[in-house]
């Protein structure tokens, strides 16, 4: 990805990256660290997000120039970061998932502080690569206690033995001295862009006034949009190679760009869906290279309180039905009006409630040119 020269390495600090938000109905951890450049909750320039990802990838590349790595990105928030590192490191990649995949065996583990606690890895695919790697590099947006990663490391050691080494790369690291010492004692190396201190985060979240704008879901039909199915999807929930995944996303972009409605569509929004973040960010970055003003973010399972306070990271919340499961509630934050909106999803089912609720959210801000891109595994499509 092209680096954005407006961002320098020393711009990566708590002030530029960290926003503290209030989790809704979660007493395990009352706050959520919202990264202002990541492209998940806050709409961002994809070029700036990729520059940040590249900075983290560069650290890992210097540390492990000769080791055979497997990169594992954590769903849902760190899936794009993990993919970006796998691409830069020319490494095999797999992301954790909360989705159901037929015909595979899983390794299950938990993420206790998350809104959706169950996580899993496709063991069927891990079996294919474990005898040809030296180190697993876990990739997260933010590490606090590190307990989730310790959980999965214990499972991996039990299943595959003690030969493997482990490292963690994250944009933010909020581990206290005790947690860091545990990692050192277990010889788990950590790499990050910014060190954070979480001591005051709970208090900051509790002071939040829940006076933002909340929209309930509308699943009724009636919003006009264009739906396009594009073949060639590479599912990062299954083992892939970084180069293969990037190549598939490049092929996807070549087809997406033909659907830009008219020369006057200079303001573009690209929306990913839940665990499907990297393809949306990739397409958004390409639109930026074409000279468009672009913002990108993704739907999420996380219910976050919104506030009218100026410094608060999120101000308006749209409740949605998931494109993957009609019984799952998801959210999108801080929508504006654009000349064109591209929804990029790998949900290959036909959950009309999910599509309709997202269309209503986008249309509520005056968005009219909405193109739903379904990236599918079938090879007989576009």
C-alpha positions as CSV (number, residue, x, y, z in Angstrom):
1,X,0.0,0.0,0.0
2,X,1.1,3.6,-0.7
3,X,2.3,5.3,2.5
4,X,0.6,8.5,3.4
5,X,3.4,11.0,3.9
6,X,1.1,13.2,6.1
7,X,1.7,10.7,8.9
8,X,5.1,10.3,10.4
9,X,6.3,7.5,12.7
10,X,6.4,9.8,15.7
11,X,2.7,10.6,15.2
12,X,1.8,7.2,16.7
13,X,1.0,8.1,20.2
14,X,-1.9,7.8,22.7
15,X,-3.3,11.1,21.8
16,X,-3.5,10.4,18.1
17,X,-4.7,6.8,18.3
18,X,-6.6,6.3,21.5
19,X,-10.2,7.1,22.2
20,X,-11.9,5.8,25.3
21,X,-15.5,4.7,24.9
22,X,-18.1,3.1,27.2
23,X,-19.1,-0.5,26.6
24,X,-22.8,-1.1,26.8
25,X,-24.0,-3.8,29.2
26,X,-20.5,-5.2,29.9
27,X,-19.4,-5.3,33.5
28,X,-16.3,-7.4,32.8
29,X,-14.6,-4.3,31.2
30,X,-16.6,-1.1,31.1
31,X,-14.4,0.7,28.6
32,X,-13.4,0.0,25.0
33,X,-10.2,1.4,23.5
34,X,-11.3,2.8,20.1
35,X,-8.4,3.3,17.7
36,X,-9.0,6.5,15.7
37,X,-7.0,5.3,12.7
38,X,-7.8,1.6,12.5
39,X,-10.9,1.6,10.3
40,X,-13.2,-0.4,12.5
41,X,-15.5,1.8,14.4
42,X,-14.3,5.3,13.3
43,X,-14.5,6.1,9.6
44,X,-10.9,6.6,8.4
45,X,-8.6,7.2,5.4
46,X,-7.6,3.7,4.4
47,X,-4.1,5.0,3.4
48,X,-3.6,6.2,6.9
49,X,-4.7,2.9,8.4
50,X,-2.4,0.9,6.1
51,X,0.5,3.2,6.9
52,X,-0.1,2.4,10.6
53,X,-0.3,-1.3,9.8
54,X,2.9,-1.1,7.8
55,X,4.7,0.5,10.7
56,X,3.9,-2.4,12.9
57,X,4.7,-4.9,10.1
58,X,8.1,-3.2,9.7
59,X,8.9,-3.9,13.4
60,X,8.1,-7.6,13.0
61,X,10.0,-7.9,9.7
62,X,13.2,-6.6,11.4
63,X,12.8,-8.9,14.4
64,X,12.2,-12.1,12.4
65,X,14.0,-11.9,9.1
66,X,14.9,-15.6,8.9
67,X,12.1,-17.3,10.8
68,X,9.2,-19.2,9.3
69,X,6.1,-17.4,10.7
70,X,2.5,-18.1,10.9
71,X,0.4,-14.9,11.4
72,X,-2.8,-15.2,13.3
73,X,-5.1,-12.2,13.4
74,X,-7.8,-11.9,16.1
75,X,-11.5,-11.4,15.1
76,X,-13.1,-9.3,14.7
77,X,-11.2,-6.1,15.2
78,X,-7.7,-7.2,14.2
79,X,-8.4,-9.2,11.1
80,X,-7.3,-6.5,8.7
81,X,-4.1,-5.8,10.8
82,X,-3.2,-9.4,10.8
83,X,-3.7,-9.7,7.0
84,X,-1.6,-6.6,6.4
85,X,1.3,-8.1,8.4
86,X,1.0,-11.4,6.6
87,X,1.1,-9.7,3.3
88,X,4.2,-7.6,4.3
89,X,6.0,-10.7,5.8
90,X,5.1,-13.1,3.0
91,X,3.7,-15.4,5.6
92,X,0.8,-17.8,5.9
93,X,-2.2,-16.3,7.5
94,X,-5.3,-17.4,9.4
95,X,-7.7,-15.4,11.5
96,X,-9.7,-16.5,14.5
97,X,-13.5,-16.5,13.9
98,X,-16.8,-16.6,15.6
99,X,-18.6,-17.7,12.4
100,X,-19.6,-21.3,11.6
101,X,-17.6,-23.2,8.9
102,X,-18.9,-26.5,7.7
103,X,-16.7,-29.6,7.6
104,X,-13.8,-28.5,9.7
105,X,-12.4,-29.2,13.2
106,X,-11.9,-26.3,15.5
107,X,-9.7,-25.2,18.4
108,X,-12.0,-23.2,20.8
109,X,-10.9,-20.6,23.3
110,X,-12.5,-17.6,25.0
111,X,-12.1,-13.8,25.1
112,X,-13.6,-13.1,28.4
113,X,-13.9,-9.3,28.2
114,X,-15.5,-9.3,24.8
115,X,-19.1,-8.8,23.9
116,X,-19.0,-12.2,22.1
117,X,-16.7,-14.4,24.1
118,X,-16.3,-17.5,22.0
119,X,-13.4,-17.6,19.6
120,X,-12.1,-20.5,17.4
121,X,-9.4,-21.4,15.0
122,X,-9.7,-24.0,12.2
123,X,-7.6,-26.8,13.4
124,X,-8.0,-28.7,10.2
125,X,-5.9,-26.0,8.5
126,X,-3.4,-25.5,11.3
127,X,-2.6,-29.2,11.0
128,X,-1.3,-28.5,7.5
129,X,1.2,-25.9,8.5
130,X,2.5,-26.5,12.0
131,X,5.4,-28.7,10.9
132,X,6.8,-26.0,8.7
133,X,6.8,-22.9,10.9
134,X,9.1,-21.7,13.7
135,X,7.0,-19.1,15.3
136,X,3.4,-18.0,15.6
137,X,2.9,-14.2,15.5
138,X,-0.4,-13.2,17.0
139,X,-1.7,-9.8,15.8
140,X,-4.1,-7.7,17.9
141,X,-5.3,-4.1,17.8
142,X,-4.7,-3.8,21.5
143,X,-3.4,-6.0,24.3
144,X,-4.3,-5.4,27.9
145,X,-3.9,-8.4,30.1
146,X,-2.7,-10.8,27.4
147,X,-4.9,-13.5,28.9
148,X,-6.7,-14.4,25.7
149,X,-3.4,-15.0,23.9
150,X,-2.1,-17.1,26.8
151,X,-5.3,-19.1,26.6
152,X,-4.8,-20.0,23.0
153,X,-1.0,-20.6,23.4
154,X,-1.8,-23.2,26.1
155,X,-4.2,-24.9,23.8
156,X,-1.7,-24.9,20.9
157,X,1.1,-26.3,23.0
158,X,-1.2,-29.1,24.3
159,X,-2.2,-30.0,20.7
160,X,1.1,-29.4,18.8
161,X,3.8,-29.8,21.5
162,X,6.3,-27.4,22.8
163,X,8.6,-26.7,19.8
164,X,6.9,-23.6,18.6
165,X,7.8,-20.0,19.7
166,X,5.3,-17.2,20.1
167,X,5.2,-13.5,19.7
168,X,2.5,-10.8,19.8
169,X,2.3,-7.7,17.6
170,X,-0.3,-5.0,18.5
171,X,-0.9,-1.4,17.6
172,X,-1.4,-0.6,21.3
173,X,0.0,-2.4,24.4
174,X,-1.6,-1.7,27.7
175,X,-0.1,-4.6,29.7
176,X,0.9,-3.7,33.3
177,X,4.1,-4.8,34.9
178,X,2.7,-8.0,36.2
179,X,1.3,-9.1,32.8
180,X,4.5,-8.1,31.0
181,X,6.5,-10.2,33.5
182,X,4.4,-13.2,32.9
183,X,5.1,-12.9,29.2
184,X,8.8,-12.5,29.7
185,X,8.8,-15.6,32.0
186,X,7.1,-17.6,29.3
187,X,9.4,-16.2,26.6
188,X,6.6,-14.6,24.6
189,X,7.9,-11.5,22.9
190,X,5.7,-8.4,22.4
191,X,6.0,-5.7,19.8
192,X,3.8,-2.6,19.5
193,X,3.6,1.0,18.2
194,X,2.2,2.7,21.3
195,X,2.3,1.9,25.0
196,X,-0.9,2.8,26.9
197,X,-1.8,3.0,30.6
198,X,-5.3,1.8,31.4
199,X,-5.4,2.9,35.0
200,X,-7.9,5.8,34.3
201,X,-9.9,4.2,31.4
202,X,-12.7,2.8,33.6
203,X,-13.2,6.2,35.2
204,X,-13.2,8.0,31.8
205,X,-15.8,5.6,30.5
206,X,-18.0,5.9,33.5
207,X,-18.0,9.7,33.1
208,X,-19.4,9.4,29.6
209,X,-22.8,10.9,29.0
210,X,-24.9,8.5,26.9
211,X,-26.4,11.5,25.1
212,X,-25.4,10.6,21.5
213,X,-27.9,9.7,18.8
214,X,-29.2,6.1,18.8
215,X,-31.0,4.6,15.8
216,X,-33.0,1.3,16.1
217,X,-32.8,-1.2,13.2
218,X,-35.2,-1.0,10.3
219,X,-35.4,-4.2,8.4
220,X,-38.2,-3.2,6.0
221,X,-37.5,-3.4,2.2
222,X,-37.8,-0.4,0.0
223,X,-34.3,1.2,-0.3
224,X,-32.9,1.0,-3.8
225,X,-29.4,-0.3,-4.3
226,X,-27.3,-2.4,-6.7
227,X,-26.2,-5.9,-5.7
228,X,-23.2,-7.4,-7.4
229,X,-21.7,-10.9,-6.8
230,X,-17.9,-11.2,-7.6
231,X,-16.1,-14.5,-7.6
232,X,-12.7,-15.4,-6.3
233,X,-13.1,-14.9,-2.6
234,X,-10.3,-16.1,-0.4
235,X,-11.6,-16.7,3.1
236,X,-9.0,-15.7,5.7
237,X,-10.8,-17.7,8.3
238,X,-9.1,-20.6,6.5
239,X,-5.4,-20.9,6.0
240,X,-4.0,-18.7,3.2
241,X,-0.8,-17.1,2.1
242,X,-0.4,-13.4,2.5
243,X,0.5,-12.9,-1.1
244,X,-2.4,-15.0,-2.3
245,X,-4.8,-13.0,-0.1
246,X,-3.5,-9.7,-1.4
247,X,-3.7,-10.9,-5.0
248,X,-7.3,-11.9,-4.5
249,X,-8.1,-8.5,-3.0
250,X,-6.4,-6.9,-6.0
251,X,-8.6,-8.9,-8.4
252,X,-11.6,-7.9,-6.4
253,X,-10.7,-4.2,-6.7
254,X,-10.3,-4.5,-10.4
255,X,-14.0,-5.5,-10.6
256,X,-15.3,-3.1,-8.0
257,X,-13.9,0.0,-9.6
258,X,-16.0,-0.5,-12.7
259,X,-19.1,0.2,-10.6
260,X,-18.2,3.7,-9.6
261,X,-21.3,5.7,-10.6
262,X,-20.2,8.6,-12.7
263,X,-17.3,11.0,-12.7
264,X,-18.8,13.2,-10.1
265,X,-18.6,10.5,-7.4
266,X,-15.6,11.9,-5.6
267,X,-16.7,11.2,-2.0
268,X,-16.8,7.5,-1.3
269,X,-17.6,5.4,1.7
270,X,-16.5,1.8,1.8
271,X,-18.1,-0.4,4.5
272,X,-16.8,-3.8,5.6
273,X,-18.8,-6.3,7.6
274,X,-17.7,-7.6,10.9
275,X,-14.7,-10.0,10.4
276,X,-14.4,-8.9,6.7
277,X,-12.3,-5.8,7.1
278,X,-9.2,-6.1,4.9
279,X,-11.0,-6.4,1.5
280,X,-12.9,-3.2,2.3
281,X,-9.8,-1.3,3.4
282,X,-7.9,-2.5,0.4
283,X,-10.6,-1.3,-2.0
284,X,-10.9,2.0,-0.1
285,X,-7.1,2.6,-0.4
286,X,-7.3,2.0,-4.2
287,X,-10.1,4.5,-4.5
288,X,-7.9,7.0,-2.7
289,X,-5.1,6.4,-5.2
290,X,-7.6,7.3,-7.9
291,X,-7.9,10.7,-6.3
292,X,-11.2,10.2,-4.5
293,X,-12.0,11.4,-0.9
294,X,-12.7,8.1,0.8
295,X,-13.6,6.9,4.3
296,X,-13.8,3.3,5.4
297,X,-15.0,1.5,8.5
298,X,-16.9,-1.7,9.3
299,X,-20.0,-3.1,11.1
300,X,-19.3,-4.6,14.4
301,X,-20.8,-6.8,17.1
302,X,-19.7,-4.3,19.8
303,X,-22.5,-2.2,21.4
304,X,-20.8,1.0,22.3
305,X,-22.4,4.0,24.0
306,X,-22.3,7.2,22.0
307,X,-22.0,10.7,23.3
308,X,-22.4,14.2,22.1
309,X,-19.2,15.2,23.8
310,X,-16.7,16.7,21.3
311,X,-13.7,14.6,22.4
312,X,-15.6,11.3,22.6
313,X,-14.7,9.0,19.7
314,X,-18.3,8.0,18.6
315,X,-21.4,10.1,18.4
316,X,-24.1,8.3,16.5
317,X,-25.0,4.6,16.5
318,X,-27.0,2.6,14.0
319,X,-28.4,-0.8,15.2
320,X,-28.4,-3.4,12.4
321,X,-29.2,-7.0,11.8
322,X,-26.1,-9.0,10.8
323,X,-25.5,-9.9,7.1
324,X,-24.3,-13.3,8.4
325,X,-27.0,-14.2,10.9
326,X,-30.4,-12.5,11.1
327,X,-30.6,-13.2,14.8
328,X,-27.4,-11.3,15.5
329,X,-27.4,-7.6,16.3
330,X,-24.5,-5.5,14.9
331,X,-23.7,-1.8,14.8
332,X,-22.3,0.9,12.6
333,X,-21.2,4.3,13.8
334,X,-21.0,7.9,12.6
335,X,-22.3,7.7,9.0
336,X,-22.2,10.8,6.7
337,X,-23.4,11.5,3.2
338,X,-21.3,10.4,0.3
339,X,-21.6,10.3,-3.5
340,X,-21.3,6.6,-3.5
341,X,-21.2,3.8,-0.9
342,X,-19.7,0.4,-1.4
343,X,-20.6,-2.4,1.0
344,X,-17.9,-5.1,0.8
345,X,-18.9,-8.4,2.4
346,X,-18.0,-12.1,2.2
347,X,-21.4,-13.1,3.6
348,X,-22.6,-15.4,0.9
349,X,-26.1,-16.1,2.4
350,X,-29.1,-14.0,1.6
351,X,-30.0,-12.3,4.9
352,X,-32.4,-9.7,3.7
353,X,-32.9,-8.3,7.2
354,X,-29.2,-7.5,7.5
355,X,-29.0,-5.9,4.0
356,X,-32.2,-3.9,4.6
357,X,-31.1,-2.6,8.0
358,X,-27.7,-1.5,6.6
359,X,-29.4,0.2,3.6
360,X,-31.8,2.1,5.9
361,X,-28.9,3.3,8.1
362,X,-27.0,4.6,5.0
363,X,-30.1,6.1,3.4
364,X,-31.0,8.0,6.6
365,X,-28.0,10.3,5.8
366,X,-29.1,10.9,2.3
367,X,-26.9,8.2,0.6
368,X,-28.5,7.1,-2.7
369,X,-25.8,5.4,-4.7
370,X,-25.3,2.2,-2.7
371,X,-23.5,-0.8,-4.2
372,X,-23.5,-4.1,-2.3
373,X,-20.5,-6.2,-3.3
374,X,-20.8,-9.8,-2.3
375,X,-17.3,-11.5,-2.6
376,X,-18.2,-15.1,-3.2
377,X,-16.3,-18.4,-3.5
378,X,-18.2,-19.5,-6.6
379,X,-16.1,-19.2,-9.7
380,X,-19.0,-18.8,-12.2
381,X,-19.8,-15.2,-11.2
382,X,-18.3,-11.9,-12.4
